[in-house]
Amino acid sequence: MPDAAAVPPEPSLTTFAPPDGTALRGVVLMLHGGQANSLAPVQRRNGSWWRMALLARAFARHAGRAGVAVELLRYSARGWNADAGPEPAPLVDGRWALAELSGRYRDVPLVLVGHSMGGRAACALAGEPGVTGVVALAPWLTAEEPVEPAKGQRLVLAHGLNDRWTSPANSLDWSMRARAVSAQVARFELPGVGHFMFSRVGEWNGIVRRGAMGLLGVEPLPTEVAEAFALTDARAADDGGPLRQGVSTGEQGLRMPVETS
C-alpha cells in the first residue's frame, strides 16, 4: 500500500462569483503553472500558485461586474507528471474541473486561462466540450506538442521574448501549426519580458481581461485579436509570411489597454 503522505490531495476550485443579482454570462477557469515532475501538493507559498491567484483576483474584480464567474483550479500535485499515469496530471485535474463547472454553470460559455504549465494544459484541453476559447500566457509548449486539440478553436497566446523557462519559439511554431488545423490564433510578444509575469503586470492583466472577455462574447474582441483570427492558412507563405504577422505581433502590435484597477 502506498505511503499516504506520498498520495497527492484532491484538486480543488476557488470561486470568485459575480455579485448577487448579477446575471451570469460566462465562466473563466484559470490554470496555474508548476513543474515537470513533482508529486508534492500545491501550497499557497508556491510562486506559480500565488501569481495566478493574484491574477485571478484582479481579473475577477472586472469580470464579476460583467456577470462572469472566475474559477481558479488548484492541482492535486505540482508536476506535469507525464509518466505517472495514463495522461499528465494537470489534464486529469482540468477535466475534473470542467465536469464540476458543467454542473454548476449551465448554458454559458467557458474560457480557459493558463500560465506556463497551465498554458500547456489549457491548449491541450481546448477541444473539451463547453470550451469556447483559450488564453495561454508564456505556455510551456514542446517542439512536438500536438495541435489537434486546438482544431477549430480560438486561442490567444502571449509570450515574453526574454523567457528562459519556456520557449517563445516553440509557442510561435505551435501557433502556426495550429493554424494549419483551422484554429484561429492570435499571438503577442512582449520584448524584454521574462516568464513569471512580475514585470509589465498591467499588460499581462490586460491580455487576460480583454482576451477572455472577448472570447466569451461579453466584450468586443480586441482589434488585434480579431484581425489575427481573420487570417487563414491559405494566406501564409512557406516561411510564415502574412500568417506570422497575424500570429506574432511585435511591441507595436501589443496595444491592449492595461488593467489599472
C-alpha positions in Angstrom: 0.0 0.0 0.0 1.5 3.4 -0.9 2.5 5.8 1.8 -0.4 8.1 2.4 1.9 11.1 2.7 3.0 10.4 -0.9 -0.5 10.5 -2.3 -1.4 13.9 -3.7 -4.5 15.6 -2.3 -7.6 16.1 -4.5 -7.8 19.1 -6.8 -9.9 22.0 -5.7 -11.5 25.1 -7.0 -11.5 28.6 -5.6 -14.6 30.6 -6.8 -14.8 34.3 -7.5 -18.5 34.7 -8.0 -20.3 37.8 -9.6 -22.2 40.0 -7.1 -25.6 38.7 -6.0 -28.3 39.5 -8.5 -25.9 39.8 -11.5 -26.9 37.7 -14.5 -24.3 35.0 -15.3 -22.8 35.5 -18.8 -19.8 33.2 -18.7 -17.1 31.4 -16.8 -13.3 31.6 -16.8 -11.3 28.6 -15.5 -7.7 29.6 -14.6 -4.9 27.1 -14.6 -1.6 27.8 -12.7 1.9 26.7 -13.5 4.1 24.0 -11.9 7.0 21.7 -12.5 7.9 19.0 -15.0 7.8 16.3 -12.3 6.6 16.6 -8.7 4.0 14.8 -6.6 4.3 17.5 -3.9 1.0 19.2 -3.0 0.4 22.7 -4.3 0.7 25.2 -1.4 -0.1 28.9 -1.2 3.5 29.8 -0.9 4.3 28.2 -4.3 5.0 31.1 -6.7 3.2 29.5 -9.6 0.0 29.3 -7.5 0.0 32.7 -5.8 0.9 34.5 -9.0 -2.1 33.0 -10.7 -4.2 33.7 -7.6 -3.3 37.4 -7.8 -4.1 37.5 -11.5 -7.4 35.7 -10.9 -8.4 38.2 -8.1 -7.5 41.2 -10.2 -9.4 39.8 -13.2 -12.4 38.8 -11.1 -13.0 42.4 -10.0 -13.8 43.4 -13.5 -15.3 40.1 -14.7 -17.8 39.9 -11.8 -19.3 43.2 -12.6 -20.0 41.9 -16.1 -21.5 38.7 -14.9 -18.5 36.4 -15.4 -17.6 33.9 -12.7 -13.8 33.1 -12.2 -12.7 29.7 -11.0 -9.1 29.0 -10.0 -8.1 25.4 -10.1 -5.5 24.1 -7.6 -4.0 20.9 -9.0 -3.6 17.7 -7.0 0.1 18.0 -7.4 2.7 20.5 -8.6 4.0 18.4 -11.5 3.0 17.7 -15.1 4.0 14.1 -14.3 3.6 12.8 -17.8 4.9 9.3 -16.8 2.9 8.9 -13.5 -0.4 7.9 -15.1 -2.2 7.5 -18.4 -2.0 11.2 -19.1 -0.4 14.3 -17.5 -1.8 15.1 -14.0 -3.0 18.7 -14.9 -5.1 17.3 -17.7 -6.8 14.8 -15.3 -7.4 17.7 -12.9 -8.5 20.0 -15.7 -11.1 17.5 -16.9 -12.4 17.1 -13.3 -12.8 20.9 -13.0 -14.6 21.1 -16.3 -17.0 18.4 -15.3 -17.6 20.2 -12.0 -18.3 23.5 -13.7 -20.6 22.0 -16.3 -22.8 21.1 -13.4 -22.6 24.4 -11.6 -22.9 26.7 -14.7 -25.3 25.7 -17.5 -25.7 27.2 -20.9 -22.9 29.8 -20.6 -19.6 29.8 -22.5 -16.3 28.9 -20.7 -12.8 30.2 -21.4 -9.6 28.6 -20.2 -6.7 30.9 -19.0 -3.4 29.2 -18.2 0.1 30.3 -17.4 3.2 28.2 -18.1 2.3 24.6 -17.4 -1.3 25.8 -17.1 -1.0 27.3 -20.6 0.1 23.9 -21.9 -2.8 22.3 -20.1 -5.2 24.9 -21.5 -4.1 24.3 -25.1 -4.4 20.5 -24.5 -7.9 20.9 -23.2 -9.0 23.3 -25.8 -11.2 20.8 -27.6 -13.1 19.7 -24.4 -16.9 20.1 -24.5 -18.1 23.6 -23.5 -14.7 25.3 -24.0 -15.2 28.3 -26.2 -11.6 29.7 -26.2 -8.2 29.7 -24.6 -5.8 32.4 -23.3 -2.3 31.0 -22.8 0.4 33.1 -21.1 4.0 32.0 -21.6 2.8 28.5 -22.3 5.2 25.6 -21.8 4.8 24.0 -25.3 7.3 21.5 -26.6 8.5 21.2 -30.2 6.4 18.1 -30.5 3.3 19.5 -28.8 0.2 18.2 -30.6 -2.2 20.8 -32.1 -5.2 18.5 -32.8 -6.9 19.6 -29.5 -7.0 23.1 -30.9 -8.7 22.2 -34.1 -11.4 24.8 -34.9 -10.8 26.6 -31.6 -9.9 30.2 -30.8 -6.8 30.9 -28.9 -4.9 34.0 -27.7 -1.2 33.4 -26.7 1.3 35.8 -25.2 5.0 35.3 -24.6 7.8 37.4 -23.2 10.8 37.3 -25.5 13.2 37.1 -22.5 11.5 33.9 -21.2 14.2 31.4 -20.2 11.8 28.9 -18.7 9.5 28.3 -21.7 10.3 28.8 -25.3 8.8 31.7 -27.3 10.0 30.0 -30.5 8.0 26.8 -29.6 4.9 28.8 -28.9 5.2 30.5 -32.3 5.8 27.2 -34.1 2.8 25.7 -32.2 0.6 28.7 -33.2 1.5 28.3 -36.8 0.9 24.6 -36.8 -2.5 25.2 -35.0 -3.4 27.5 -37.9 -3.0 24.6 -40.2 -5.7 22.6 -38.4 -8.2 25.5 -38.7 -7.5 27.0 -35.3 -7.9 30.8 -35.0 -4.8 32.1 -33.2 -3.6 35.5 -32.1 -0.2 35.6 -30.5 1.5 38.6 -28.9 5.2 39.0 -28.0 6.4 41.2 -25.1 10.0 42.3 -25.8 12.3 42.4 -22.7 9.8 40.4 -20.6 10.6 37.1 -18.8 8.5 34.2 -17.7 6.9 35.0 -14.3 4.7 37.9 -15.2 6.3 40.1 -12.5 7.1 42.9 -14.9 4.6 44.8 -17.0 1.9 43.3 -14.9 -0.7 45.6 -16.3 -0.2 44.3 -19.8 -0.5 40.7 -18.7 -3.7 41.6 -16.8 -5.0 43.4 -19.8 -4.3 40.5 -22.1 -6.3 38.2 -19.8 -9.1 40.7 -19.3 -9.7 41.7 -22.9 -8.8 38.3 -24.4 -11.0 36.3 -22.1 -13.9 38.7 -22.1 -13.8 38.9 -25.9 -13.7 35.2 -26.3 -16.7 34.9 -24.1 -18.5 37.4 -26.2 -19.1 39.6 -23.1 -17.0 42.4 -24.6 -15.8 43.0 -28.2 -12.6 41.2 -29.2 -9.6 43.4 -29.3 -8.9 44.6 -32.8 -5.5 42.9 -33.0 -7.1 39.6 -32.0 -10.0 39.9 -34.4 -7.6 40.7 -37.3 -5.3 37.8 -36.4 -8.3 35.4 -36.2 -9.3 36.6 -39.7 -6.1 35.3 -41.3 -6.3 31.9 -42.9 -3.6 29.3 -43.6 -4.1 29.8 -47.3 -2.6 33.3 -46.9 0.6 32.1 -45.3 3.8 31.7 -47.3 6.1 28.8 -46.7 8.1 30.8 -44.2 5.1 32.1 -42.3 4.6 35.2 -44.4 1.4 37.2 -43.5 0.4 34.4 -41.1 3.3 35.2 -38.9 2.4 38.9 -38.9 -1.0 38.0 -37.6 0.1 35.2 -35.2 3.1 37.0 -33.9 2.9 40.8 -33.4 5.7 42.9 -32.1 5.7 45.6 -29.5 3.8 48.0 -31.7 1.1 45.4 -32.2 0.6 44.8 -28.5 -1.6 47.7 -27.6 -4.3 46.2 -25.4 -5.4 48.7 -22.7 -3.8 47.7 -19.4 -5.6 46.8 -16.2 -5.5 49.9 -13.9 -7.8 48.9 -11.1 
